[in-house]
């Protein structure tokens, strides 16, 4: 599937019913690629904003990959990049203390003004780091007190260079 507009999160559910985001896809990005080679889906697609998606028929995609080496190579490169991003999130989730994980993630996602982009919700950082919203807010408060971030408005963060 490909996101035409909006934002789609792929989530899995823990034994206790907690939602765990395993992937986020924005406009122009694909998601659920592993479903091409699986009998069943292992996660749910959840629209986090109003969204429209293009359904790509499994057989058509597999046929196109089989007959176009260039397309297959581009697809493999895309999957490799996605795997690297997933591994990076695992690394960030293991980074302690949480404040250091937040700084590392902010460095990766801020815009040219060191601001968290408008289209990246603050709670997305919590999901990236696999922490609760209250834990994120407490850590951001510590970072603000240390002068490492500024919170210019509700839901906004600016990294202090």
C-alpha contacts under 8 A as a table, 3 or more apart, distances in Angstrom:
res1	aa1	res2	aa2	distance
1	X	30	X	5.48
1	X	31	X	5.64
1	X	32	X	6.57
1	X	33	X	7.55
1	X	53	X	6.57
1	X	54	X	5.69
1	X	55	X	4.80
1	X	56	X	5.34
2	X	27	X	7.96
2	X	28	X	6.45
2	X	29	X	5.64
2	X	30	X	4.11
2	X	31	X	6.32
2	X	53	X	5.49
2	X	54	X	5.10
2	X	55	X	6.66
2	X	56	X	7.36
3	X	6	X	6.86
3	X	7	X	7.15
3	X	8	X	7.31
3	X	25	X	6.92
3	X	26	X	6.15
3	X	27	X	5.02
3	X	28	X	5.43
3	X	29	X	5.60
3	X	30	X	6.10
3	X	31	X	7.82
3	X	51	X	7.43
3	X	52	X	6.27
3	X	53	X	4.47
3	X	54	X	6.35
4	X	27	X	5.44
4	X	28	X	5.88
4	X	51	X	7.34
4	X	52	X	5.29
4	X	53	X	4.96
4	X	54	X	6.26
5	X	26	X	7.17
5	X	27	X	4.85
5	X	28	X	7.46
5	X	50	X	7.85
5	X	51	X	5.18
5	X	52	X	5.21
5	X	53	X	6.91
6	X	26	X	6.11
6	X	27	X	5.91
6	X	47	X	7.57
6	X	48	X	7.67
6	X	49	X	5.52
6	X	50	X	5.64
6	X	51	X	4.11
6	X	52	X	6.57
7	X	24	X	7.12
7	X	25	X	5.74
7	X	26	X	4.61
7	X	27	X	6.70
7	X	47	X	5.96
7	X	48	X	5.62
7	X	49	X	5.59
7	X	50	X	7.48
7	X	51	X	6.19
8	X	24	X	5.84
8	X	25	X	5.21
8	X	26	X	6.52
8	X	45	X	6.29
8	X	46	X	5.51
8	X	47	X	4.53
8	X	48	X	5.81
8	X	49	X	7.52
8	X	51	X	7.40
9	X	21	X	6.42
9	X	22	X	7.51
9	X	23	X	5.70
9	X	24	X	4.39
9	X	25	X	6.24
9	X	45	X	5.70
9	X	46	X	5.17
9	X	47	X	6.37
9	X	48	X	6.69
10	X	21	X	5.83
10	X	22	X	5.70
10	X	23	X	5.08
10	X	24	X	6.28
10	X	31	X	7.75
10	X	32	X	7.71
10	X	43	X	6.17
10	X	44	X	5.50
10	X	45	X	4.62
10	X	46	X	6.25
11	X	19	X	6.18
11	X	20	X	5.30
11	X	21	X	4.36
11	X	22	X	5.61
11	X	23	X	7.19
11	X	43	X	5.48
11	X	44	X	5.29
11	X	45	X	6.47
11	X	46	X	7.17
12	X	19	X	5.93
12	X	20	X	5.24
12	X	21	X	6.54
12	X	22	X	7.09
12	X	42	X	7.37
12	X	43	X	4.92
12	X	44	X	6.43
13	X	16	X	7.77
13	X	17	X	5.52
13	X	18	X	5.48
13	X	19	X	4.79
13	X	20	X	5.99
13	X	43	X	7.91
14	X	17	X	5.11
14	X	18	X	5.12
14	X	19	X	6.55
14	X	20	X	7.14
15	X	18	X	7.42
20	X	127	X	7.46
20	X	130	X	7.44
21	X	24	X	7.44
21	X	127	X	6.29
21	X	128	X	7.58
22	X	86	X	7.84
23	X	31	X	7.88
23	X	86	X	7.74
24	X	31	X	8.00
25	X	29	X	5.58
25	X	30	X	6.53
25	X	31	X	6.33
26	X	29	X	5.59
30	X	33	X	7.17
32	X	35	X	5.52
32	X	36	X	7.83
33	X	36	X	5.77
34	X	37	X	5.71
34	X	38	X	6.42
35	X	38	X	4.84
35	X	39	X	7.24
35	X	40	X	6.97
35	X	41	X	5.94
36	X	58	X	5.92
36	X	62	X	7.48
38	X	41	X	6.89
41	X	44	X	7.62
47	X	50	X	6.56
47	X	51	X	6.22
48	X	51	X	7.93
56	X	60	X	7.40
56	X	61	X	6.80
57	X	60	X	5.39
57	X	61	X	6.29
58	X	61	X	5.25
58	X	62	X	6.17
59	X	62	X	5.16
59	X	63	X	5.96
60	X	63	X	5.11
60	X	64	X	6.07
61	X	64	X	5.10
61	X	65	X	6.19
62	X	65	X	5.10
62	X	66	X	6.13
63	X	66	X	5.05
63	X	67	X	6.24
64	X	67	X	5.29
64	X	68	X	5.89
64	X	71	X	7.47
65	X	68	X	5.39
65	X	69	X	6.78
65	X	71	X	5.99
65	X	72	X	4.81
66	X	69	X	7.12
66	X	72	X	7.29
68	X	71	X	5.27
68	X	72	X	6.19
69	X	72	X	4.94
69	X	73	X	6.04
70	X	73	X	5.14
70	X	74	X	6.26
71	X	74	X	5.10
71	X	75	X	6.05
72	X	75	X	5.03
72	X	76	X	6.11
73	X	76	X	5.03
73	X	77	X	6.19
74	X	77	X	5.05
74	X	78	X	6.16
75	X	78	X	5.00
75	X	79	X	6.18
76	X	79	X	5.08
76	X	80	X	6.10
77	X	80	X	5.00
77	X	81	X	6.24
78	X	81	X	5.17
78	X	82	X	6.23
79	X	82	X	4.97
79	X	83	X	6.11
80	X	83	X	5.04
80	X	84	X	6.25
81	X	84	X	5.09
81	X	85	X	6.27
82	X	85	X	5.08
82	X	86	X	6.21
83	X	86	X	5.03
83	X	87	X	6.20
84	X	87	X	5.10
84	X	88	X	6.15
85	X	88	X	4.97
85	X	89	X	6.34
86	X	89	X	5.17
86	X	90	X	6.44
87	X	90	X	5.01
87	X	91	X	6.28
88	X	91	X	4.96
88	X	92	X	6.18
89	X	92	X	4.95
89	X	93	X	6.06
89	X	128	X	6.38
89	X	129	X	7.01
90	X	93	X	5.10
90	X	94	X	6.36
91	X	94	X	5.18
91	X	95	X	6.36
92	X	95	X	5.06
92	X	101	X	5.42
92	X	104	X	7.41
92	X	105	X	7.27
92	X	128	X	7.99
92	X	129	X	6.27
93	X	101	X	6.98
93	X	128	X	7.49
93	X	129	X	4.77
93	X	130	X	6.36
95	X	98	X	6.64
95	X	100	X	6.71
95	X	101	X	5.27
96	X	99	X	7.41
96	X	100	X	6.33
96	X	101	X	6.57
97	X	100	X	5.59
97	X	101	X	6.87
98	X	101	X	5.02
98	X	102	X	6.23
98	X	139	X	6.70
99	X	102	X	5.09
99	X	103	X	6.29
99	X	139	X	5.54
99	X	140	X	7.16
99	X	142	X	7.70
99	X	143	X	6.69
100	X	103	X	5.10
100	X	104	X	6.13
101	X	104	X	5.10
101	X	105	X	6.16
101	X	129	X	7.21
102	X	105	X	5.17
102	X	106	X	6.03
102	X	125	X	7.39
102	X	129	X	7.64
102	X	140	X	7.98
103	X	106	X	5.07
103	X	107	X	6.16
103	X	159	X	7.78
104	X	107	X	5.28
104	X	108	X	6.69
105	X	108	X	5.17
105	X	109	X	6.42
105	X	125	X	7.50
106	X	109	X	5.17
106	X	110	X	5.63
106	X	116	X	7.17
106	X	159	X	6.96
107	X	110	X	5.97
107	X	114	X	7.94
107	X	159	X	7.60
109	X	116	X	6.64
109	X	117	X	7.54
110	X	113	X	7.45
110	X	114	X	4.97
110	X	115	X	5.03
110	X	116	X	4.62
110	X	117	X	6.14
110	X	158	X	7.79
110	X	159	X	7.57
111	X	114	X	5.19
111	X	115	X	5.45
111	X	116	X	6.39
111	X	117	X	6.00
112	X	115	X	7.39
113	X	158	X	7.99
114	X	158	X	5.52
114	X	159	X	5.25
114	X	160	X	7.28
114	X	161	X	7.75
115	X	156	X	7.52
115	X	157	X	5.95
115	X	158	X	4.28
115	X	159	X	6.34
116	X	120	X	6.62
116	X	122	X	7.90
116	X	156	X	6.40
116	X	157	X	5.59
116	X	158	X	6.18
116	X	159	X	7.99
117	X	120	X	5.39
118	X	121	X	7.02
118	X	156	X	7.90
120	X	124	X	6.53
121	X	124	X	5.21
121	X	125	X	7.46
121	X	155	X	7.09
122	X	125	X	5.59
122	X	126	X	7.25
122	X	155	X	5.59
122	X	156	X	6.82
122	X	157	X	7.88
123	X	126	X	5.02
123	X	127	X	6.39
123	X	133	X	6.46
124	X	127	X	4.99
124	X	128	X	6.06
125	X	128	X	4.96
125	X	129	X	6.14
125	X	136	X	7.87
126	X	129	X	5.19
126	X	130	X	5.74
126	X	131	X	5.10
126	X	132	X	6.10
126	X	133	X	5.95
126	X	136	X	5.90
127	X	130	X	4.79
127	X	131	X	6.38
127	X	132	X	7.74
131	X	135	X	6.28
131	X	136	X	6.62
132	X	135	X	5.24
132	X	136	X	6.34
133	X	136	X	5.07
133	X	137	X	6.19
134	X	137	X	5.08
134	X	138	X	6.13
135	X	138	X	5.19
135	X	139	X	6.19
136	X	139	X	5.18
136	X	140	X	6.08
137	X	140	X	5.01
137	X	141	X	6.12
138	X	141	X	5.08
138	X	142	X	6.42
139	X	142	X	5.06
139	X	143	X	6.25
140	X	143	X	4.93
140	X	144	X	6.03
140	X	149	X	7.53
141	X	144	X	5.02
141	X	145	X	6.13
142	X	145	X	5.05
142	X	146	X	6.21
143	X	146	X	5.00
143	X	147	X	6.24
143	X	148	X	5.24
143	X	149	X	5.77
144	X	147	X	4.98
144	X	148	X	5.76
144	X	149	X	4.88
144	X	150	X	5.74
144	X	151	X	7.34
145	X	148	X	7.67
146	X	149	X	7.87
147	X	150	X	7.16
147	X	160	X	7.13
148	X	159	X	6.41
148	X	160	X	5.11
148	X	161	X	7.63
149	X	157	X	6.64
149	X	158	X	5.51
149	X	159	X	4.60
149	X	160	X	5.07
150	X	157	X	5.81
150	X	158	X	5.04
150	X	159	X	6.50
150	X	160	X	6.83
151	X	154	X	7.21
151	X	155	X	7.83
151	X	156	X	5.72
151	X	157	X	4.62
151	X	158	X	6.18
152	X	156	X	6.22
152	X	157	X	6.56
152	X	158	X	7.28
153	X	156	X	5.27
153	X	157	X	7.60
